């Protein structure tokens, strides 16, 4: 299968390191959050995952709305990412709260459900981590 887009990122120093994308557009210092015993003051992998998933999921919502010719006026997604214990290791949990404008509640719920079926992040995580989705028509 031919890739539609490919990117790379390199990190040195893990959670207390530095990461950059190959094109140089994203350069970020990483830090352990205070909640995990670190100093805080820098972003962490869970925050980056939350931003990526929220952006991708909102794009999926807009894509489905255009495809179905729905009167979506606006949308927003809040992604909550939990780092959870998993035996000797860790796992993630995700909650996606979508807000839509221009749709009634039933249409918003149907739209968000359809977006969850096509979003690349949702497809990558399906069966691997728990993802809860919700929709709110505003």
Order of alpha helices (4+ residues) and beta strands (2+ residues): beta-beta-beta-alpha-beta-beta-alpha-alpha-beta
